[in-house]
Amino acid sequence: MSVPDRALDRAAEPGVARVHVHPHASGRIRRVSSPADDPSDLLPAHLAAPSSSPYVDLDRAAWSRLSESTPLPLTDEDVARLRGLGDPIDLAEVDAVYRPLSRLLNLYVTATSGLHEATSTFLREDTGNTPYVIGVAGSVAVGKSTTARVLREMLARWPETPHVELITTDGFLYPNAELARRGLMERKGFPESYDRRALIRFLSKVKAGHAEVRAPVYDHLTYDIVPGAEAVVRKPDVLVVEGLNVLQPARPSAHDETTVAVSDFFDFSIYVDARTRNIRQWYVDRFLALRRTAFARPESYFRRYADLTDEQAVERARSIWDAINAPNLEQNILPTRGRATLVLTKGPDHSVQRVRLRKL
């Protein structure tokens, strides 16, 4: 078992709180912290014994029941448009997982706005709200881009947050020429391959309430930054920031011991989680799908892979995963999972099976 698999397999780990809804006890939650716990020990959720875990842990069924009265604003056509390659998300998944999540985020945004007003009153200052920033992290091929797009659409349907924008950190990768100069082309996606200072400046301006903030644009077809292209963020109610390493802690250097982390600008953060072996298979499946579509286009950086046989394509995808994506996941991405406000854990079929929410 690999290091990530051991880290992910916490079903029997002491101290990790489990929350189960008893099938015959409406509104009651059973917390099980060890196999020795009495299964009949049922308490209302608000009276459940505290655990040593910083998270409330809910299975899919318990989570999906938390906002049954919240309307579902998306259609099958909307979900098909938002679906990422290889991610089979459907309206049922949006209903079970993202409807409760959008309601939770709506509550957090509203509460933060109220806190801002109270603070402004206390300080006797009339300052406007700044964007509520949500970070979405996770491995390559885990489905974080789909999660970010669905959240953008869902949150924009709430009357409190009609203006929601999405930025991916791909735009803050160094251009290929600079990566090649630094000897980092084989480490694209690792923390050192990003212009972290530019990303920090971008988020700092967003949180300072600038009317317009500009970000570089990345083209997955050419596998490079688009020269001269910019994405413009115009003071949204909510900004979703999606990327591999957005939960990385600050990395003070010899020249700057006060370095801030990207996540310091987040009001809420989500980590999309799954077992490493499942993510690896999803990556291979996506590689095969791209070989038949985007890779076949003449301008594609990966055009050389379009004519591979199925066997050759699988072998190549696995080698890329093992050489680049797996080490990045193990060394940089997975260790940041515990920094997230909320963790969505997927099963082998890409459906979310477990939700962990950090306690306030």
Contacts in CASP RR format, 6 or more apart in sequence:
PFRMAT RR
TARGET T0000
AUTHOR 0000-0000-0000
METHOD contacts of the structure
MODEL  1
MSVPDRALDRAAEPGVARVHVHPHASGRIRRVSSPADDPSDLLPAHLAAP
SSSPYVDLDRAAWSRLSESTPLPLTDEDVARLRGLGDPIDLAEVDAVYRP
LSRLLNLYVTATSGLHEATSTFLREDTGNTPYVIGVAGSVAVGKSTTARV
LREMLARWPETPHVELITTDGFLYPNAELARRGLMERKGFPESYDRRALI
RFLSKVKAGHAEVRAPVYDHLTYDIVPGAEAVVRKPDVLVVEGLNVLQPA
RPSAHDETTVAVSDFFDFSIYVDARTRNIRQWYVDRFLALRRTAFARPES
YFRRYADLTDEQAVERARSIWDAINAPNLEQNILPTRGRATLVLTKGPDH
SVQRVRLRKL
1 9 0 8 1.000
2 276 0 8 1.000
2 326 0 8 1.000
2 330 0 8 1.000
3 330 0 8 1.000
4 275 0 8 1.000
4 276 0 8 1.000
4 329 0 8 1.000
4 330 0 8 1.000
4 334 0 8 1.000
5 275 0 8 1.000
5 276 0 8 1.000
5 277 0 8 1.000
7 334 0 8 1.000
8 273 0 8 1.000
8 274 0 8 1.000
8 275 0 8 1.000
8 276 0 8 1.000
8 334 0 8 1.000
8 345 0 8 1.000
9 275 0 8 1.000
10 16 0 8 1.000
12 35 0 8 1.000
14 33 0 8 1.000
14 34 0 8 1.000
15 33 0 8 1.000
15 34 0 8 1.000
15 51 0 8 1.000
15 52 0 8 1.000
15 53 0 8 1.000
16 33 0 8 1.000
16 51 0 8 1.000
16 53 0 8 1.000
16 57 0 8 1.000
17 31 0 8 1.000
17 33 0 8 1.000
17 51 0 8 1.000
17 52 0 8 1.000
17 53 0 8 1.000
17 55 0 8 1.000
17 56 0 8 1.000
17 57 0 8 1.000
18 31 0 8 1.000
18 32 0 8 1.000
18 33 0 8 1.000
18 57 0 8 1.000
19 29 0 8 1.000
19 30 0 8 1.000
19 31 0 8 1.000
19 45 0 8 1.000
19 48 0 8 1.000
19 56 0 8 1.000
19 57 0 8 1.000
19 58 0 8 1.000
19 59 0 8 1.000
19 62 0 8 1.000
20 29 0 8 1.000
20 30 0 8 1.000
20 31 0 8 1.000
20 32 0 8 1.000
20 59 0 8 1.000
20 62 0 8 1.000
21 27 0 8 1.000
21 28 0 8 1.000
21 29 0 8 1.000
21 30 0 8 1.000
21 59 0 8 1.000
21 61 0 8 1.000
21 62 0 8 1.000
21 65 0 8 1.000
22 28 0 8 1.000
22 29 0 8 1.000
22 30 0 8 1.000
22 42 0 8 1.000
25 42 0 8 1.000
27 44 0 8 1.000
27 45 0 8 1.000
28 42 0 8 1.000
28 43 0 8 1.000
28 44 0 8 1.000
28 45 0 8 1.000
29 42 0 8 1.000
29 43 0 8 1.000
29 44 0 8 1.000
29 45 0 8 1.000
29 48 0 8 1.000
29 62 0 8 1.000
30 39 0 8 1.000
30 41 0 8 1.000
30 42 0 8 1.000
30 43 0 8 1.000
30 48 0 8 1.000
31 37 0 8 1.000
31 43 0 8 1.000
31 48 0 8 1.000
31 49 0 8 1.000
31 51 0 8 1.000
32 39 0 8 1.000
33 51 0 8 1.000
33 52 0 8 1.000
43 49 0 8 1.000
54 358 0 8 1.000
54 359 0 8 1.000
55 343 0 8 1.000
55 356 0 8 1.000
55 357 0 8 1.000
55 358 0 8 1.000
55 359 0 8 1.000
56 356 0 8 1.000
56 357 0 8 1.000
56 359 0 8 1.000
57 354 0 8 1.000
57 355 0 8 1.000
57 356 0 8 1.000
58 66 0 8 1.000
58 354 0 8 1.000
58 355 0 8 1.000
58 356 0 8 1.000
58 357 0 8 1.000
59 353 0 8 1.000
59 354 0 8 1.000
60 96 0 8 1.000
60 97 0 8 1.000
60 351 0 8 1.000
60 352 0 8 1.000
60 353 0 8 1.000
60 354 0 8 1.000
60 355 0 8 1.000
63 96 0 8 1.000
63 97 0 8 1.000
63 100 0 8 1.000
63 355 0 8 1.000
64 95 0 8 1.000
64 96 0 8 1.000
64 97 0 8 1.000
64 99 0 8 1.000
64 100 0 8 1.000
66 100 0 8 1.000
66 103 0 8 1.000
66 104 0 8 1.000
67 99 0 8 1.000
67 100 0 8 1.000
67 103 0 8 1.000
67 104 0 8 1.000
70 99 0 8 1.000
70 100 0 8 1.000
70 102 0 8 1.000
70 103 0 8 1.000
72 91 0 8 1.000
72 94 0 8 1.000
72 95 0 8 1.000
72 99 0 8 1.000
73 153 0 8 1.000
73 154 0 8 1.000
73 157 0 8 1.000
74 91 0 8 1.000
74 94 0 8 1.000
74 150 0 8 1.000
74 153 0 8 1.000
74 154 0 8 1.000
74 157 0 8 1.000
75 91 0 8 1.000
76 90 0 8 1.000
76 91 0 8 1.000
78 153 0 8 1.000
79 89 0 8 1.000
79 90 0 8 1.000
79 91 0 8 1.000
79 94 0 8 1.000
79 150 0 8 1.000
82 89 0 8 1.000
82 146 0 8 1.000
82 149 0 8 1.000
82 150 0 8 1.000
82 153 0 8 1.000
83 89 0 8 1.000
83 146 0 8 1.000
84 143 0 8 1.000
84 145 0 8 1.000
84 146 0 8 1.000
84 149 0 8 1.000
85 286 0 8 1.000
85 289 0 8 1.000
85 290 0 8 1.000
85 293 0 8 1.000
86 282 0 8 1.000
86 285 0 8 1.000
86 286 0 8 1.000
86 289 0 8 1.000
86 350 0 8 1.000
87 143 0 8 1.000
87 146 0 8 1.000
87 350 0 8 1.000
88 349 0 8 1.000
88 350 0 8 1.000
89 146 0 8 1.000
89 150 0 8 1.000
89 350 0 8 1.000
93 351 0 8 1.000
93 352 0 8 1.000
94 150 0 8 1.000
94 154 0 8 1.000
96 352 0 8 1.000
97 344 0 8 1.000
97 351 0 8 1.000
97 352 0 8 1.000
97 355 0 8 1.000
98 147 0 8 1.000
98 150 0 8 1.000
98 151 0 8 1.000
98 154 0 8 1.000
99 154 0 8 1.000
101 151 0 8 1.000
101 154 0 8 1.000
101 342 0 8 1.000
101 355 0 8 1.000
102 151 0 8 1.000
102 154 0 8 1.000
102 155 0 8 1.000
102 157 0 8 1.000
102 158 0 8 1.000
104 342 0 8 1.000
104 357 0 8 1.000
105 134 0 8 1.000
105 151 0 8 1.000
105 155 0 8 1.000
105 238 0 8 1.000
105 268 0 8 1.000
106 155 0 8 1.000
106 158 0 8 1.000
106 160 0 8 1.000
106 161 0 8 1.000
108 132 0 8 1.000
108 267 0 8 1.000
108 268 0 8 1.000
109 132 0 8 1.000
109 155 0 8 1.000
109 158 0 8 1.000
109 160 0 8 1.000
109 161 0 8 1.000
109 237 0 8 1.000
109 238 0 8 1.000
109 267 0 8 1.000
110 160 0 8 1.000
112 132 0 8 1.000
112 267 0 8 1.000
113 129 0 8 1.000
113 160 0 8 1.000
116 127 0 8 1.000
116 128 0 8 1.000
116 129 0 8 1.000
120 126 0 8 1.000
120 127 0 8 1.000
120 128 0 8 1.000
129 237 0 8 1.000
130 206 0 8 1.000
130 207 0 8 1.000
130 208 0 8 1.000
130 209 0 8 1.000
131 206 0 8 1.000
131 207 0 8 1.000
131 209 0 8 1.000
131 235 0 8 1.000
131 236 0 8 1.000
131 237 0 8 1.000
131 238 0 8 1.000
131 239 0 8 1.000
132 161 0 8 1.000
132 237 0 8 1.000
132 238 0 8 1.000
132 239 0 8 1.000
132 267 0 8 1.000
132 268 0 8 1.000
133 203 0 8 1.000
133 206 0 8 1.000
133 207 0 8 1.000
133 238 0 8 1.000
133 239 0 8 1.000
133 240 0 8 1.000
133 241 0 8 1.000
133 265 0 8 1.000
133 266 0 8 1.000
133 267 0 8 1.000
133 268 0 8 1.000
134 151 0 8 1.000
134 238 0 8 1.000
134 239 0 8 1.000
134 240 0 8 1.000
134 241 0 8 1.000
134 266 0 8 1.000
134 267 0 8 1.000
134 268 0 8 1.000
134 269 0 8 1.000
134 270 0 8 1.000
135 240 0 8 1.000
135 241 0 8 1.000
135 242 0 8 1.000
135 243 0 8 1.000
135 246 0 8 1.000
135 247 0 8 1.000
135 263 0 8 1.000
135 266 0 8 1.000
135 268 0 8 1.000
135 269 0 8 1.000
135 270 0 8 1.000
136 144 0 8 1.000
136 147 0 8 1.000
136 148 0 8 1.000
136 151 0 8 1.000
136 240 0 8 1.000
136 241 0 8 1.000
136 242 0 8 1.000
136 243 0 8 1.000
136 246 0 8 1.000
136 269 0 8 1.000
136 270 0 8 1.000
136 272 0 8 1.000
137 144 0 8 1.000
137 242 0 8 1.000
137 243 0 8 1.000
137 244 0 8 1.000
137 245 0 8 1.000
137 246 0 8 1.000
137 247 0 8 1.000
137 269 0 8 1.000
137 270 0 8 1.000
137 271 0 8 1.000
137 272 0 8 1.000
137 333 0 8 1.000
137 336 0 8 1.000
137 340 0 8 1.000
138 144 0 8 1.000
138 243 0 8 1.000
138 244 0 8 1.000
138 271 0 8 1.000
138 272 0 8 1.000
138 273 0 8 1.000
138 333 0 8 1.000
139 244 0 8 1.000
139 272 0 8 1.000
139 274 0 8 1.000
139 279 0 8 1.000
139 325 0 8 1.000
139 329 0 8 1.000
139 333 0 8 1.000
139 334 0 8 1.000
140 244 0 8 1.000
140 279 0 8 1.000
140 283 0 8 1.000
140 325 0 8 1.000
140 328 0 8 1.000
140 329 0 8 1.000
141 279 0 8 1.000
141 282 0 8 1.000
141 283 0 8 1.000
141 286 0 8 1.000
141 325 0 8 1.000
142 272 0 8 1.000
142 273 0 8 1.000
142 274 0 8 1.000
142 279 0 8 1.000
142 282 0 8 1.000
142 346 0 8 1.000
143 272 0 8 1.000
143 282 0 8 1.000
143 350 0 8 1.000
144 242 0 8 1.000
144 243 0 8 1.000
144 272 0 8 1.000
145 168 0 8 1.000
145 242 0 8 1.000
147 242 0 8 1.000
147 270 0 8 1.000
147 272 0 8 1.000
147 344 0 8 1.000
148 166 0 8 1.000
148 168 0 8 1.000
148 240 0 8 1.000
148 242 0 8 1.000
149 166 0 8 1.000
151 240 0 8 1.000
151 270 0 8 1.000
152 164 0 8 1.000
152 165 0 8 1.000
152 166 0 8 1.000
152 238 0 8 1.000
152 240 0 8 1.000
153 164 0 8 1.000
155 161 0 8 1.000
155 164 0 8 1.000
155 238 0 8 1.000
155 240 0 8 1.000
156 162 0 8 1.000
156 163 0 8 1.000
156 164 0 8 1.000
160 237 0 8 1.000
161 237 0 8 1.000
161 238 0 8 1.000
162 237 0 8 1.000
163 235 0 8 1.000
163 236 0 8 1.000
163 237 0 8 1.000
163 238 0 8 1.000
164 236 0 8 1.000
164 237 0 8 1.000
164 238 0 8 1.000
164 239 0 8 1.000
164 240 0 8 1.000
165 233 0 8 1.000
165 234 0 8 1.000
165 236 0 8 1.000
165 238 0 8 1.000
165 239 0 8 1.000
165 240 0 8 1.000
166 239 0 8 1.000
166 240 0 8 1.000
166 241 0 8 1.000
166 242 0 8 1.000
167 202 0 8 1.000
167 215 0 8 1.000
167 231 0 8 1.000
167 233 0 8 1.000
167 239 0 8 1.000
167 240 0 8 1.000
167 241 0 8 1.000
167 242 0 8 1.000
168 218 0 8 1.000
168 241 0 8 1.000
168 242 0 8 1.000
168 243 0 8 1.000
169 194 0 8 1.000
169 199 0 8 1.000
169 241 0 8 1.000
169 242 0 8 1.000
169 243 0 8 1.000
169 244 0 8 1.000
169 245 0 8 1.000
169 246 0 8 1.000
169 262 0 8 1.000
170 218 0 8 1.000
170 220 0 8 1.000
170 243 0 8 1.000
171 215 0 8 1.000
171 216 0 8 1.000
171 217 0 8 1.000
171 218 0 8 1.000
171 225 0 8 1.000
172 194 0 8 1.000
172 195 0 8 1.000
172 196 0 8 1.000
172 198 0 8 1.000
172 199 0 8 1.000
172 202 0 8 1.000
172 215 0 8 1.000
172 216 0 8 1.000
173 179 0 8 1.000
173 188 0 8 1.000
173 189 0 8 1.000
173 193 0 8 1.000
173 194 0 8 1.000
173 195 0 8 1.000
173 218 0 8 1.000
173 225 0 8 1.000
174 182 0 8 1.000
174 184 0 8 1.000
174 193 0 8 1.000
174 194 0 8 1.000
174 195 0 8 1.000
174 225 0 8 1.000
175 224 0 8 1.000
175 225 0 8 1.000
176 185 0 8 1.000
176 223 0 8 1.000
176 224 0 8 1.000
176 225 0 8 1.000
179 185 0 8 1.000
179 188 0 8 1.000
179 193 0 8 1.000
184 190 0 8 1.000
184 192 0 8 1.000
184 193 0 8 1.000
186 323 0 8 1.000
186 324 0 8 1.000
187 193 0 8 1.000
187 324 0 8 1.000
187 328 0 8 1.000
188 324 0 8 1.000
189 244 0 8 1.000
189 245 0 8 1.000
189 328 0 8 1.000
190 245 0 8 1.000
190 328 0 8 1.000
190 332 0 8 1.000
191 245 0 8 1.000
191 248 0 8 1.000
191 251 0 8 1.000
191 332 0 8 1.000
194 245 0 8 1.000
196 262 0 8 1.000
198 216 0 8 1.000
199 262 0 8 1.000
200 260 0 8 1.000
200 262 0 8 1.000
200 265 0 8 1.000
202 213 0 8 1.000
202 214 0 8 1.000
202 215 0 8 1.000
203 241 0 8 1.000
203 262 0 8 1.000
203 265 0 8 1.000
204 265 0 8 1.000
205 213 0 8 1.000
206 213 0 8 1.000
206 233 0 8 1.000
206 239 0 8 1.000
206 265 0 8 1.000
207 265 0 8 1.000
209 235 0 8 1.000
210 235 0 8 1.000
211 234 0 8 1.000
211 235 0 8 1.000
212 232 0 8 1.000
212 233 0 8 1.000
212 234 0 8 1.000
212 235 0 8 1.000
213 232 0 8 1.000
213 233 0 8 1.000
214 230 0 8 1.000
214 231 0 8 1.000
214 232 0 8 1.000
214 233 0 8 1.000
215 230 0 8 1.000
215 231 0 8 1.000
215 232 0 8 1.000
215 233 0 8 1.000
216 225 0 8 1.000
216 226 0 8 1.000
216 229 0 8 1.000
216 230 0 8 1.000
216 231 0 8 1.000
217 225 0 8 1.000
217 226 0 8 1.000
217 229 0 8 1.000
217 230 0 8 1.000
217 231 0 8 1.000
218 224 0 8 1.000
218 225 0 8 1.000
218 226 0 8 1.000
219 225 0 8 1.000
219 226 0 8 1.000
220 294 0 8 1.000
221 294 0 8 1.000
221 297 0 8 1.000
221 299 0 8 1.000
221 300 0 8 1.000
221 301 0 8 1.000
222 299 0 8 1.000
222 300 0 8 1.000
222 301 0 8 1.000
223 301 0 8 1.000
223 302 0 8 1.000
224 301 0 8 1.000
233 239 0 8 1.000
241 262 0 8 1.000
241 266 0 8 1.000
244 328 0 8 1.000
244 332 0 8 1.000
244 333 0 8 1.000
245 262 0 8 1.000
245 332 0 8 1.000
245 333 0 8 1.000
245 336 0 8 1.000
246 262 0 8 1.000
246 263 0 8 1.000
246 266 0 8 1.000
246 269 0 8 1.000
247 262 0 8 1.000
247 263 0 8 1.000
247 269 0 8 1.000
247 271 0 8 1.000
247 336 0 8 1.000
247 337 0 8 1.000
247 338 0 8 1.000
247 339 0 8 1.000
247 340 0 8 1.000
248 261 0 8 1.000
248 262 0 8 1.000
248 263 0 8 1.000
248 332 0 8 1.000
248 336 0 8 1.000
249 261 0 8 1.000
249 263 0 8 1.000
249 336 0 8 1.000
249 339 0 8 1.000
250 259 0 8 1.000
250 260 0 8 1.000
250 261 0 8 1.000
250 264 0 8 1.000
251 259 0 8 1.000
252 258 0 8 1.000
252 259 0 8 1.000
253 259 0 8 1.000
263 269 0 8 1.000
263 339 0 8 1.000
268 341 0 8 1.000
268 342 0 8 1.000
269 339 0 8 1.000
269 340 0 8 1.000
269 341 0 8 1.000
269 342 0 8 1.000
270 340 0 8 1.000
270 341 0 8 1.000
270 342 0 8 1.000
270 343 0 8 1.000
270 344 0 8 1.000
271 336 0 8 1.000
271 337 0 8 1.000
271 338 0 8 1.000
271 339 0 8 1.000
271 340 0 8 1.000
271 342 0 8 1.000
271 343 0 8 1.000
271 344 0 8 1.000
272 344 0 8 1.000
272 346 0 8 1.000
273 337 0 8 1.000
273 343 0 8 1.000
273 344 0 8 1.000
273 345 0 8 1.000
273 346 0 8 1.000
274 282 0 8 1.000
274 345 0 8 1.000
274 346 0 8 1.000
274 347 0 8 1.000
275 347 0 8 1.000
275 348 0 8 1.000
276 326 0 8 1.000
276 329 0 8 1.000
276 330 0 8 1.000
278 346 0 8 1.000
278 347 0 8 1.000
278 348 0 8 1.000
279 329 0 8 1.000
280 318 0 8 1.000
280 321 0 8 1.000
280 326 0 8 1.000
282 350 0 8 1.000
283 317 0 8 1.000
283 321 0 8 1.000
283 325 0 8 1.000
284 314 0 8 1.000
284 317 0 8 1.000
284 318 0 8 1.000
284 321 0 8 1.000
287 305 0 8 1.000
287 313 0 8 1.000
287 316 0 8 1.000
287 317 0 8 1.000
287 320 0 8 1.000
288 310 0 8 1.000
288 313 0 8 1.000
288 314 0 8 1.000
288 317 0 8 1.000
290 302 0 8 1.000
291 305 0 8 1.000
291 306 0 8 1.000
291 308 0 8 1.000
291 313 0 8 1.000
294 300 0 8 1.000
294 302 0 8 1.000
295 302 0 8 1.000
295 303 0 8 1.000
295 305 0 8 1.000
295 306 0 8 1.000
296 303 0 8 1.000
296 306 0 8 1.000
297 303 0 8 1.000
300 306 0 8 1.000
305 313 0 8 1.000
305 316 0 8 1.000
308 316 0 8 1.000
337 343 0 8 1.000
340 358 0 8 1.000
341 357 0 8 1.000
341 358 0 8 1.000
342 355 0 8 1.000
342 356 0 8 1.000
342 357 0 8 1.000
342 358 0 8 1.000
343 354 0 8 1.000
343 355 0 8 1.000
343 356 0 8 1.000
344 352 0 8 1.000
344 354 0 8 1.000
344 355 0 8 1.000
345 352 0 8 1.000
345 353 0 8 1.000
345 354 0 8 1.000
345 355 0 8 1.000
345 356 0 8 1.000
346 352 0 8 1.000
346 353 0 8 1.000
347 353 0 8 1.000
END
